[in-house]
Amino acid sequence: MIQISEHAKNKVTEILKSEGKDDSYFVRVSVVGGGCSGLSYKMDFDHEMKKDDQVFEDKGMKLVTDLRSFLYLCGTTLDHSDGLNGKGFHFVNPNATRTCACGESFAV
């Protein structure tokens, strides 16, 4: 399962509304090669499902990932921070054995 924190959910809702996107849009998260640790997180808004998508719902928010990315993201929580040490979305991933200083890439 992939989850979302209450704070991240509120921020996603705010962004979707500001961009004029309706309820057909959802959060698509994935893992791509790259970054200083080897793998990077990717987050987009989408409204079209793909063949092998894995769909999760948490706190009323639909989170979608492809099957390959799910292998890396299982048990992950999407969070958001407004703090001085880093502002923006970040992933709390129990599968990551190493992360870079910016938190945007990881290794398993």
HELIX and SHEET records of a PDB file:
HELIX    1   1 GLU A    6  SER A   18  1                                  13    
HELIX    2   2 LEU A   67  LEU A   73  1                                   7    
SHEET    1   A 3 GLN A   3  ILE A   4  0                                        
SHEET    2   A 3 THR A  77  GLY A  83  1                                        
SHEET    3   A 3 GLY A  86  VAL A  92 -1                                        
SHEET    1   B 6 ASP A  53  ASP A  58  0                                        
SHEET    2   B 6 MET A  61  ASP A  66 -1                                        
SHEET    3   B 6 PHE A  26  GLY A  33  1                                        
SHEET    4   B 6 LEU A  39  ASP A  46 -1                                        
SHEET    5   B 6 SER A 105  ALA A 107 -1                                        
SHEET    6   B 6 ARG A  98  THR A  99 -1                                        
END                                                                             
